[in-house]
Amino acid sequence: MNKLAALILALILTLGLGLFAGYRLAGWQTHLSSAPERKPLYYRHPMNPKVTSATPAKDEMGMDYLPVYAEDATPTAAPEKGRILYYRHPMGAADTSMTPKKDEMGMDYIPVYESEIGHTRQLSISAEKIQKLGVRSEPVGKRSLIRTLRTLGTIQVDERRLHAVTTKFEGWVQRLHVNATGQAVKRGEPLLDIDSPDLLTAQQEYLIARRGMAALSESSAQARSTAQQLAENALQRLRYWDIGPAQLQALQSREAPLEALTLNAPVSGVVLEKPAQEGMRFTPGEVLFRIADLSRVWLLAEVFEQDVGWIRIGQGASISIDAYPDRYFEGRVDFIQPVLASETRTVRIRLELANAGGLLKPGMYGTAELKADAGGEAAVAVPESAVIDSGTRQIVLVQKGEGVFEPRRVKLGRLADSYFEILEGVEAGETVVTGANFLIDAESNLKSALDSPSAGKTDSTQEGH
């Protein structure tokens, strides 16, 4: 009887426990069926948790971004990004916005946080692509700015060595001793004989004054002084007419006037003009000969407006003449025109050079090469090939590391022998890209990096300084 009671009690307990378990299981299933579906907060890069996306996406290897739920996100899991500076195009186009917006395909613009700004201005290129592009770089240093200027000019007569043979009285050409243009003459060599009634009258007045002075030798002192003064005045008149000392001595030694007066060359040189002809009549001041001393000549050349600042008085130059390709002549700048030619935007300069052998003939073409030194201390300079000039701004690519480049706006100074002086933007010791920088520009989002609001803020701050 006791065994039967114990068996019944065990069956009752087992049935109770089964009913209780079934009730709990049914309640749990009901709870699960009524729980809301979880939604991810965002999606993260499968290999880099710092790279996130608001929508499902794939990485560069085709792997799906992983969803991140509310219970998975912890305060330490998401790094502090700071405030949002602006929003960039989701496909990498050079377009930004200060407020949230969508692109043409309906995708949300991606926020750029303050903590990410250090990477916005840098460009990363793989080592393989750098090798394909043929990237070359060069350290920035200080150098003396020396510029080589070349300009074309023509040989001209030194105006200070040009002489005109004229007379101060009227007369006729009696005979020509030099009768050809281009003929070389020496100083004091006879040029022509002239006959002049005025000159004959002046000689006769002098001779009469001399005879009167001799006749009054026994007279009073006042009379002798007057006669002497008349003779001296007549002689001085002949001197004013440029009668030479030798001819005056000949006149004083004889009692008859000279019928013909010989004019001599005032300087050694070449006859450039010879208007005088035998038998012609000339008037006071009329040019009979024009003689040039060609022992030194000029080279007149034009310098462009932007190069005028490199030219100095006394600056040396090496001059090559087309007629003598194997020879060089040394000259120096002795004059800079104070007026700019508005038609050509050039300034004329004058170089003086020796012509001892007479090789340099007026009218010849010559090329002057001037070594222009900017002076002062050495300046920070980069190769001309390192500068990307868009017309409105000048940029260089600074190499920050292996495959990492930073576009930097610079303020340029003078250009000297393929090197630009850098006034702002780059310091000595940094490394800049000198080859394939335009290809890097094409292969990267350079414009986006430069046009970002942060980049503009940085540049404006530098320009303010």
RODO-2510 file (C-alpha; in nm, 4 decimals, decimal comma):
residues 465
     n   res          X          Y          Z
     1     m     0,0000     0,0000     0,0000
     2     n     0,2788     0,2390     0,0818
     3     k     0,4567     0,1597    -0,2454
     4     l     0,1401     0,2343    -0,4422
     5     a     0,1012     0,5724    -0,2679
     6     a     0,4603     0,6639    -0,3385
     7     l     0,4230     0,5787    -0,7076
     8     i     0,1087     0,7913    -0,7399
     9     l     0,2809     1,0853    -0,5716
    10     a     0,5770     1,0597    -0,8094
    11     l     0,3454     1,0609    -1,1119
    12     i     0,1666     1,3689    -0,9847
    13     l     0,4940     1,5573    -0,9342
    14     t     0,6232     1,4617    -1,2788
    15     l     0,2992     1,5787    -1,4443
    16     g     0,3183     1,9107    -1,2542
    17     l     0,6728     1,9785    -1,3561
    18     g     0,5911     1,9050    -1,7214
    19     l     0,2956     2,1402    -1,7218
    20     f     0,5064     2,4155    -1,5636
    21     a     0,7886     2,3732    -1,8155
    22     g     0,5447     2,3834    -2,1060
    23     y     0,3923     2,7007    -1,9782
    24     r     0,7328     2,8735    -1,9442
    25     l     0,8408     2,7648    -2,2912
    26     a     0,5220     2,8983    -2,4449
    27     g     0,5701     3,2310    -2,2662
    28     w     0,9321     3,2656    -2,3903
    29     q     0,8293     3,1939    -2,7490
    30     t     0,5519     3,4497    -2,7229
    31     h     0,8060     3,7078    -2,5932
    32     l     1,0454     3,6371    -2,8806
    33     s     0,7729     3,6716    -3,1403
    34     s     0,6665     4,0095    -2,9992
    35     a     1,0305     4,1559    -2,9705
    36     p     1,1078     4,4346    -3,2288
    37     e     1,3633     4,3743    -3,5107
    38     r     1,7122     4,5158    -3,4424
    39     k     1,8432     4,7917    -3,6759
    40     p     2,2175     4,8606    -3,7111
    41     l     2,3438     5,2017    -3,6085
    42     y     2,6009     5,2066    -3,8904
    43     y     2,8332     4,9816    -4,0886
    44     r     3,2048     4,9554    -4,0360
    45     h     3,4971     4,8497    -4,2555
    46     p     3,5710     4,4784    -4,2028
    47     m     3,9450     4,5461    -4,1629
    48     n     3,9471     4,9003    -4,0227
    49     p     3,6822     4,9817    -3,7578
    50     k     3,7598     5,3548    -3,7877
    51     v     3,6169     5,3617    -4,1412
    52     t     3,2367     5,3659    -4,1236
    53     s     2,9384     5,4148    -4,3530
    54     a     2,5777     5,5079    -4,2850
    55     t     2,4588     5,2614    -4,5539
    56     p     2,5638     4,9075    -4,6525
    57     a     2,8824     4,9178    -4,8549
    58     k     3,1779     4,7114    -4,9732
    59     d     3,5481     4,7701    -4,9248
    60     e     3,8127     4,7763    -5,1965
    61     m     3,8358     4,3951    -5,1836
    62     g     3,4613     4,3409    -5,2244
    63     m     3,3942     4,2470    -4,8609
    64     d     3,0682     4,3692    -4,7000
    65     y     3,0862     4,6312    -4,4273
    66     l     2,9815     4,4806    -4,0878
    67     p     2,6670     4,6116    -3,9116
    68     v     2,7107     4,7671    -3,5675
    69     y     2,4085     4,7507    -3,3277
    70     a     2,3278     4,9607    -3,0257
    71     e     2,4232     4,6898    -2,7766
    72     d     2,7562     4,6407    -2,9598
    73     a     2,8551     5,0087    -2,9500
    74     t     3,0322     5,1045    -2,6329
    75     p     3,1683     5,4468    -2,5393
    76     t     3,5190     5,3143    -2,5950
    77     a     3,4377     5,1367    -2,9233
    78     a     3,3706     5,4561    -3,1231
    79     p     3,6637     5,6983    -3,1140
    80     e     3,6032     6,0626    -3,0369
    81     k     3,5905     6,2375    -3,3742
    82     g     3,5100     6,5866    -3,2564
    83     r     3,2766     6,8224    -3,4367
    84     i     3,1801     6,7880    -3,8005
    85     l     3,3692     7,0386    -4,0150
    86     y     3,1925     6,9742    -4,3477
    87     y     3,0435     6,6989    -4,5644
    88     r     3,2180     6,5471    -4,8654
    89     h     3,0878     6,3714    -5,1744
    90     p     3,0377     5,9965    -5,1093
    91     m     3,2054     5,9004    -5,4379
    92     g     3,5143     6,1193    -5,3878
    93     a     3,4221     6,4007    -5,6256
    94     a     3,5674     6,7464    -5,5582
    95     d     3,2486     6,8751    -5,3985
    96     t     3,1860     6,9635    -5,0355
    97     s     2,8992     7,1048    -4,8348
    98     m     2,8730     7,2735    -4,4978
    99     t     2,5321     7,1104    -4,4365
   100     p     2,4051     6,7516    -4,4833
   101     k     2,2900     6,6791    -4,8408
   102     k     2,2553     6,4012    -5,0960
   103     d     2,4331     6,3495    -5,4232
   104     e     2,2704     6,3017    -5,7627
   105     m     2,2166     5,9319    -5,6869
   106     g     2,0503     5,9957    -5,3528
   107     m     2,3465     5,8907    -5,1410
   108     d     2,4201     6,0892    -4,8253
   109     y     2,7320     6,3063    -4,8141
   110     i     2,9907     6,1689    -4,5700
   111     p     3,0758     6,3864    -4,2661
   112     v     3,4367     6,4906    -4,2162
   113     y     3,5262     6,5271    -3,8506
   114     e     3,7754     6,7550    -3,6854
   115     s     3,9961     6,4601    -3,5913
   116     e     4,0252     6,3585    -3,9568
   117     i     4,1430     6,6948    -4,0848
   118     g     4,5100     6,6004    -4,0592
   119     h     4,4552     6,3348    -4,3269
   120     t     4,2382     6,5470    -4,5567
   121     r     4,5282     6,7449    -4,7043
   122     q     4,7524     6,4445    -4,7641
   123     l     4,7568     6,2254    -5,0730
   124     s     4,8568     5,8598    -5,0553
   125     i     4,9867     5,6796    -5,3647
   126     s     5,1063     5,3221    -5,3762
   127     a     5,4722     5,2438    -5,4352
   128     e     5,3870     5,0621    -5,7586
   129     k     5,2083     5,3651    -5,8989
   130     i     5,4910     5,5961    -5,7910
   131     q     5,7325     5,3794    -5,9866
   132     k     5,5060     5,3805    -6,2927
   133     l     5,4646     5,7585    -6,2819
   134     g     5,8397     5,8150    -6,2511
   135     v     5,8114     6,0443    -5,9495
   136     r     6,1270     6,2432    -5,8712
   137     s     6,1869     6,4588    -5,5653
   138     e     6,4512     6,7018    -5,4433
   139     p     6,5321     6,8539    -5,1030
   140     v     6,4584     7,2243    -5,0658
   141     g     6,7643     7,4358    -4,9914
   142     k     6,8961     7,7903    -5,0031
   143     r     7,0827     7,9138    -5,3097
   144     s     7,2104     8,2353    -5,4606
   145     l     6,9746     8,3582    -5,7288
   146     i     7,1745     8,4108    -6,0481
   147     r     6,9835     8,4561    -6,3689
   148     t     7,1185     8,4438    -6,7225
   149     l     6,9543     8,6997    -6,9506
   150     r     6,9961     8,6872    -7,3273
   151     t     6,8935     8,9703    -7,5538
   152     l     6,9425     9,0580    -7,9191
   153     g     7,0832     9,3965    -8,0262
   154     t     7,2646     9,5860    -8,3013
   155     i     7,6056     9,7499    -8,3125
   156     q     7,5816    10,1293    -8,3253
   157     v     7,8273    10,4182    -8,3346
   158     d     7,9190    10,5680    -7,9985
   159     e     7,7515    10,9082    -8,0244
   160     r     8,0178    11,0585    -7,8014
   161     r     8,2815    10,9678    -8,0645
   162     l     8,0956    11,1152    -8,3607
   163     h     8,2339    11,4424    -8,5058
   164     a     8,0973    11,6806    -8,7703
   165     v     8,3363    11,8971    -8,9765
   166     t     8,1771    12,2408    -9,0330
   167     t     8,2857    12,6027    -9,0759
   168     k     8,1751    12,9282    -8,9133
   169     f     8,1986    13,1299    -9,2331
   170     e     8,0748    13,1142    -9,5902
   171     g     8,2933    12,9853    -9,8737
   172     w     8,3570    12,7380   -10,1551
   173     v     8,5231    12,3970   -10,1670
   174     q     8,8396    12,4356   -10,3715
   175     r     8,9877    12,0862   -10,3407
   176     l     8,9051    11,7558   -10,1642
   177     h     9,1860    11,5521   -10,0047
   178     v     8,9392    11,2881    -9,8760
   179     n     8,6763    11,2147   -10,1376
   180     a     8,5144    10,8788   -10,0405
   181     t     8,2702    10,7686    -9,7735
   182     g     8,4111    10,4939    -9,5498
   183     q     8,7677    10,6170    -9,5884
   184     a     8,9800    10,5970    -9,2727
   185     v     9,1481    10,9209    -9,1630
   186     k     9,3901    11,0157    -8,8877
   187     r     9,3771    11,3130    -8,6585
   188     g     9,5315    11,6231    -8,8289
   189     e     9,5129    11,4728    -9,1775
   190     p     9,3969    11,7267    -9,4469
   191     l     9,0338    11,6871    -9,5529
   192     l     8,9746    11,9733    -9,7982
   193     d     9,0928    12,3203    -9,9104
   194     i     8,8417    12,6034    -9,8960
   195     d     8,8263    12,9568   -10,0372
   196     s     8,6298    13,2291    -9,8538
   197     p     8,6026    13,6056    -9,9116
   198     d     8,5175    13,6540    -9,5439
   199     l     8,8312    13,4654    -9,4443
   200     l     9,0395    13,6702    -9,6883
   201     t     8,8998    13,9928    -9,5421
   202     a     8,9767    13,8831    -9,1874
   203     q     9,3374    13,8038    -9,2835
   204     q     9,3815    14,1414    -9,4505
   205     e     9,2463    14,3184    -9,1398
   206     y     9,5006    14,1367    -8,9307
   207     l     9,7877    14,2255    -9,1645
   208     i     9,6812    14,5913    -9,1735
   209     a     9,6664    14,5993    -8,7927
   210     r    10,0187    14,4541    -8,7769
   211     r    10,1540    14,7179    -9,0211
   212     g     9,9880    14,9913    -8,8196
   213     m    10,1389    14,8592    -8,4981
   214     a    10,4844    14,8654    -8,6623
   215     a    10,4296    15,2194    -8,7945
   216     l    10,3298    15,3453    -8,4503
   217     s    10,6285    15,1945    -8,2775
   218     e    10,7721    15,5441    -8,2162
   219     s    10,4361    15,6975    -8,1193
   220     s    10,2819    15,7389    -7,7767
   221     a    10,2089    15,4450    -7,5552
   222     q     9,8364    15,4913    -7,6028
   223     a     9,8657    15,4749    -7,9832
   224     r    10,0856    15,1647    -7,9677
   225     s     9,8383    15,0006    -7,7291
   226     t     9,5470    15,0752    -7,9605
   227     a     9,7268    14,9320    -8,2637
   228     q     9,8257    14,6216    -8,0698
   229     q     9,4674    14,5732    -7,9549
   230     l     9,3388    14,5942    -8,3146
   231     a     9,5896    14,3328    -8,4299
   232     e     9,5013    14,1020    -8,1415
   233     n     9,1284    14,1332    -8,2121
   234     a     9,1797    14,0446    -8,5789
   235     l     9,3883    13,7409    -8,4793
   236     q     9,1271    13,6313    -8,2233
   237     r     8,8586    13,6479    -8,4906
   238     l     9,0554    13,3965    -8,6966
   239     r     9,0837    13,1721    -8,3912
   240     y     8,7051    13,1855    -8,3441
   241     w     8,6714    13,0583    -8,6997
   242     d     8,8731    12,7492    -8,5978
   243     i     9,1828    12,8412    -8,7964
   244     g     9,4576    12,6120    -8,6730
   245     p     9,7739    12,7319    -8,4908
   246     a    10,0000    12,6199    -8,7784
   247     q     9,8052    12,8302    -9,0274
   248     l     9,8054    13,1323    -8,7971
   249     q    10,1820    13,1058    -8,7625
   250     a    10,2132    13,0894    -9,1425
   251     l     9,9979    13,4014    -9,1711
   252     q    10,2069    13,5888    -8,9130
   253     s    10,5305    13,5016    -9,0907
   254     r    10,4248    13,6469    -9,4235
   255     e    10,2856    13,9792    -9,5403
   256     a    10,0211    13,8363    -9,7785
   257     p     9,6954    13,6571    -9,6864
   258     l     9,6478    13,2852    -9,7511
   259     e     9,4359    13,2333   -10,0615
   260     a     9,3136    12,8813    -9,9562
   261     l     9,2600    12,7416    -9,6086
   262     t     9,3045    12,3690    -9,5362
   263     l     9,0635    12,1985    -9,2914
   264     n     9,2114    11,8988    -9,1054
   265     a     9,0468    11,5933    -8,9455
   266     p     8,9634    11,6658    -8,5791
   267     v     8,9815    11,2961    -8,4799
   268     s     9,0968    10,9584    -8,6103
   269     g     8,8153    10,7486    -8,7470
   270     v     8,6068    10,6589    -9,0487
   271     v     8,4194    10,8972    -9,2784
   272     l     8,0515    10,8123    -9,2418
   273     e     7,9169    11,1031    -9,4491
   274     k     8,0768    11,3276    -9,7107
   275     p     7,8359    11,5930    -9,8392
   276     a     8,1303    11,8083    -9,9542
   277     q     8,2060    11,8238   -10,3266
   278     e     8,4648    12,0231   -10,5158
   279     g     8,3335    12,3611   -10,6271
   280     m     8,0282    12,3558   -10,4012
   281     r     7,9293    12,6534   -10,1910
   282     f     7,8837    12,6038    -9,8174
   283     t     7,7271    12,8155    -9,5463
   284     p     7,8186    12,8557    -9,1777
   285     g     7,7317    12,5379    -8,9829
   286     e     7,6816    12,3184    -9,2899
   287     v     7,8241    11,9663    -9,2444
   288     l     8,1074    11,8915    -9,4867
   289     f     8,2255    11,5630    -9,3298
   290     r     8,0945    11,3341    -9,0539
   291     i     8,3678    11,1239    -8,8940
   292     a     8,3201    10,8479    -8,6345
   293     d     8,5790    10,7071    -8,3981
   294     l     8,5010    10,3314    -8,4016
   295     s     8,7617    10,2252    -8,1464
   296     r     8,4686    10,1777    -7,9073
   297     v     8,1096    10,1053    -8,0127
   298     w     7,7663    10,0435    -7,8581
   299     l     7,5328     9,7468    -7,8595
   300     l     7,1720     9,8646    -7,8286
   301     a     6,9410     9,5893    -7,7006
   302     e     6,5883     9,5470    -7,5619
   303     v     6,5059     9,3913    -7,2226
   304     f     6,1568     9,2730    -7,1307
   305     e     5,9704     9,4518    -6,8542
   306     q     5,9881     9,1592    -6,6096
   307     d     6,3685     9,1389    -6,6494
   308     v     6,4517     9,5061    -6,5932
   309     g     6,4998     9,4531    -6,2200
   310     w     6,7972     9,2258    -6,2898
   311     i     6,9935     9,4871    -6,4890
   312     r     7,2507     9,7161    -6,3218
   313     i     7,4788     9,9925    -6,4510
   314     g     7,8335     9,8569    -6,4886
   315     q     7,7116     9,4975    -6,5224
   316     g     7,9341     9,2851    -6,7452
   317     a     7,8143     9,1006    -7,0532
   318     s     7,9479     8,8489    -7,3022
   319     i     7,8559     8,9394    -7,6594
   320     s     7,8536     8,7112    -7,9615
   321     i     7,8314     8,8506    -8,3149
   322     d     7,6664     8,6588    -8,5966
   323     a     7,9562     8,7435    -8,8290
   324     y     8,2120     8,5881    -8,5871
   325     p     8,0468     8,2787    -8,4337
   326     d     8,3750     8,1576    -8,2829
   327     r     8,4555     8,4814    -8,0971
   328     y     8,3166     8,6595    -7,7931
   329     f     8,3485     9,0259    -7,7017
   330     e     8,3323     9,1686    -7,3500
   331     g     8,1119     9,4673    -7,2755
   332     r     7,9390     9,6418    -6,9881
   333     v     7,6050     9,8139    -6,9334
   334     d     7,6526    10,1910    -6,9243
   335     f     7,2957    10,3125    -6,9736
   336     i     6,9374    10,1956    -6,9032
   337     q     6,6589    10,3800    -7,0819
   338     p     6,4375    10,5547    -6,8226
   339     v     6,1227    10,5068    -7,0352
   340     l     5,9371    10,1817    -7,1105
   341     a     5,8225    10,1247    -7,4696
   342     s     5,4489    10,0636    -7,4289
   343     e     5,4156     9,8906    -7,7676
   344     t     5,6692     9,6156    -7,6956
   345     r     5,6790     9,6360    -7,3115
   346     t     6,0583     9,6531    -7,3263
   347     v     6,3310     9,8839    -7,1994
   348     r     6,6345     9,9682    -7,4122
   349     i     6,9784     9,9175    -7,2615
   350     r     7,3169    10,0222    -7,3963
   351     l     7,6347     9,8197    -7,3691
   352     e     7,9777     9,9646    -7,4431
   353     l     8,2514     9,7421    -7,5856
   354     a     8,5993     9,7818    -7,7326
   355     n     8,6561     9,7539    -8,1079
   356     a     9,0315     9,7693    -8,1342
   357     g     9,0540     9,5558    -8,4476
   358     g     8,7640     9,7275    -8,6202
   359     l     8,5743     9,3966    -8,6475
   360     l     8,2522     9,5388    -8,5056
   361     k     8,0768     9,7379    -8,7733
   362     p     7,7661     9,9509    -8,7141
   363     g     7,4526     9,7622    -8,8132
   364     m     7,5776     9,4146    -8,7192
   365     y     7,3531     9,1897    -8,5066
   366     g     7,4802     9,0619    -8,1732
   367     t     7,3521     8,8605    -7,8761
   368     a     7,4352     8,9770    -7,5250
   369     e     7,4431     8,7306    -7,2346
   370     l     7,4248     8,8903    -6,8895
   371     k     7,4758     8,7098    -6,5598
   372     a     7,2357     8,8838    -6,3236
   373     d     7,2857     8,8388    -5,9479
   374     a     6,9898     8,9170    -5,7225
   375     g     7,2274     9,0161    -5,4434
   376     g     7,1688     8,9764    -5,0716
   377     e     7,1609     8,6485    -4,8803
   378     a     7,0822     8,3090    -5,0293
   379     a     6,7081     8,2449    -5,0630
   380     v     6,4889     7,9342    -5,0308
   381     a     6,4297     7,8092    -5,3858
   382     v     6,2665     7,5132    -5,5592
   383     p     6,3046     7,3934    -5,9195
   384     e     6,0637     7,5456    -6,1682
   385     s     5,9329     7,1967    -6,2478
   386     a     5,8134     7,1563    -5,8863
   387     v     5,5518     7,4327    -5,9197
   388     i     5,1981     7,3564    -6,0425
   389     d     5,0607     7,6915    -6,1593
   390     s     4,6855     7,7092    -6,2141
   391     g     4,6938     8,0787    -6,2955
   392     t     4,5251     8,1808    -5,9700
   393     r     4,7491     7,9937    -5,7262
   394     q     5,0816     7,8120    -5,7209
   395     i     5,1167     7,4706    -5,5571
   396     v     5,4029     7,2333    -5,4763
   397     l     5,3762     6,8740    -5,3566
   398     v     5,5695     6,8197    -5,0341
   399     q     5,6721     6,4596    -4,9731
   400     k     5,5829     6,3725    -4,6128
   401     g     5,6809     6,0072    -4,6284
   402     e     5,6934     5,7020    -4,8498
   403     g     5,4013     5,7482    -5,0895
   404     v     5,2491     6,0341    -4,8848
   405     f     5,2322     6,3822    -5,0359
   406     e     5,0873     6,7092    -4,9160
   407     p     4,9793     6,9822    -5,1597
   408     r     5,1086     7,3180    -5,0354
   409     r     5,0222     7,6642    -5,1652
   410     v     5,3307     7,8824    -5,2025
   411     k     5,4104     8,2454    -5,2694
   412     l     5,6692     8,2767    -5,5447
   413     g     5,9428     8,5364    -5,5837
   414     r     6,1876     8,5752    -5,8696
   415     l     6,2718     8,3099    -6,1289
   416     a     6,6449     8,2551    -6,1749
   417     d     6,7893     7,9847    -6,4028
   418     s     6,4933     7,7437    -6,3634
   419     y     6,4622     7,8007    -5,9856
   420     f     6,1775     7,9885    -5,8157
   421     e     6,2401     8,1906    -5,5030
   422     i     5,9936     8,0812    -5,2307
   423     l     5,8651     8,3636    -5,0115
   424     e     5,6041     8,1597    -4,8190
   425     g     5,4812     7,8010    -4,7981
   426     v     5,7915     7,5794    -4,7948
   427     e     6,0931     7,5730    -4,5656
   428     a     6,4507     7,4629    -4,6303
   429     g     6,5005     7,0939    -4,5542
   430     e     6,1602     6,9771    -4,6813
   431     t     6,1377     6,7568    -4,9907
   432     v     5,9302     6,8561    -5,2938
   433     v     5,8275     6,6591    -5,6015
   434     t     6,0117     6,7793    -5,9121
   435     g     5,9004     6,5180    -6,1655
   436     a     5,5577     6,3721    -6,2484
   437     n     5,3813     6,6119    -6,0138
   438     f     5,1196     6,6816    -6,2812
   439     l     5,0583     6,3074    -6,3094
   440     i     5,0148     6,2863    -5,9322
   441     d     4,7641     6,5686    -5,9655
   442     a     4,5772     6,3670    -6,2277
   443     e     4,5918     6,0412    -6,0294
   444     s     4,4790     6,1884    -5,6979
   445     n     4,2052     6,4036    -5,5544
   446     l     4,4395     6,7026    -5,5291
   447     k     4,1737     6,9618    -5,6032
   448     s     3,9452     6,8170    -5,3351
   449     a     4,2273     6,8363    -5,0787
   450     l     4,3052     7,1963    -5,1677
   451     d     3,9435     7,3111    -5,1937
   452     s     3,8391     7,1682    -4,8573
   453     p     3,7188     7,4310    -4,6082
   454     s     4,0010     7,3365    -4,3725
   455     a     4,2606     7,3864    -4,6440
   456     g     4,1196     7,7255    -4,7267
   457     k     4,1279     7,8238    -4,3603
   458     t     4,4907     7,7190    -4,3281
   459     d     4,5946     7,9035    -4,6427
   460     s     4,4136     8,2205    -4,5498
   461     t     4,5860     8,2180    -4,2140
   462     q     4,9252     8,1862    -4,3824
   463     e     4,8445     8,4640    -4,6271
   464     g     4,7447     8,6863    -4,3406
   465     h     5,0857     8,6361    -4,1857
***
